[in-house]
Amino acid sequence: MSNATSTILLPSTRLPEPAEAGLEYRLPLEQRTDITVEELERLSLPATAELYDGRVVFKMPNPVHAALQLALGGELYLYLQQHPIGKAFSEGRYKLWPERNNQARVPDVSFIVKSRLPEDIWHSPSIAPDLVIEILSPTDNFFEVVDKVDEYLEQGTKIVWLVIPRKEEVLVCTAEGKYSVRDMLAAPELLPGFQVSLKKIFAEAKSTS
Amino acid sequence: MSSAATISSPVIGARPTDRTGVAYEALPLEQRTDITVEELERLSLPATAELYDGRVVFKMASPLHAEIQSNIIIQLGNYLEQRPIGALWTDAHFKLWPEREDRARVPDVSFVVTERLPQDMLHYPAMAPDLAVEILSPTDNFFAVMDKVDEYLQQGSKIVWLVIPQKEEVLVCTAEGKHSVRDILTAPELLPGLQISLKKVFARVKTETAQ
């Protein structure tokens, strides 16, 4: 915001130009395309707000999504207690392109190895996490999802796990390609010794009793 | 439907008949949810009309989609010329669920092995193709695509190839799982010896004219 000196506005038929009024004129959030990562951090918005070319986009998790996110994040947290090789984040925000101030992505769960952890962990780091977990929703568009995977991989993420609740399946995506997993989810190189039973996690997330 | 040519009195819900006594439906096509496979065969519609629970849904193909479809056909066709082990179809209708009259699916490309070819080649066969190829479009919903794959696999298709033009990638789907392919597409069990170069499949038509 510009140096806002408070001038008292005289009643006029003409609305003063924002600059004249000493104010910066703001469109409603959903119409704006000029939001920066810094402003996003200051705004009081749901944690899942992502930034696409200066535009805020909210991710809307349903209860199954939320349960899966907690379960997978929890498994990762427990693993890291035993193997302190890095840090896991829920809804961590990333400036995936360090030079682009109008882009931010929020993976449902993410993991960064110790050696790559940013010094300033109070602001959205300008890096790509090593592991990204994205839980898909019924409204997700196919091409947008595969684009998102490539964004992470191109910016340095090693593995993206696309969790497909409807199919009780995870599509493991790396620079080499994609493959589906339905039973044991692992990532031997990045998380040696980590294993999650997908059958158990999906069953628990979908159960109602 | 059993259409005896009764002249319907103007009662709400009554179905009018035309002069030949054939019942036709009063509602516009896009509002109807009672279309059967038999009626779909009679209607004059674009070849890619699918039937979802009695509702007609059109697949919309872009030129890029059409080109990739042709390129796959050319590669599969070349293979089948050498090894005539089945039939290759474009935009063919399948009654994927033999007992469901209100459902039909139209893979972009399909392959049926000779032993399974239907005797009646003039009507939509009540079966699943051995191979179904679906070329994805920008409007495709992720879960809807996954559902479609499972429908084919559950009804007996061995392989579904999901072609992702924008990534120049094919997601090979079988009952065992899914994996992506970017270079050479094969199907050892169903089409032994087949090698499709995806580079060729995704090659764009050169629009520049040589000077």
Interface residues (C-beta under 8 A of the other chain):
Chain A: L136 P138 T139 D140 N141 F142 F143 V145 V146 D147 D150 I164 R166 K167 E169 L171 G177 K178 Y179 S180 V181 R182
Chain B: L136 P138 T139 D140 N141 F142 F143 V145 M146 D147 D150 I164 Q166 K167 E169 L171 G177 K178 H179 S180 V181 R182
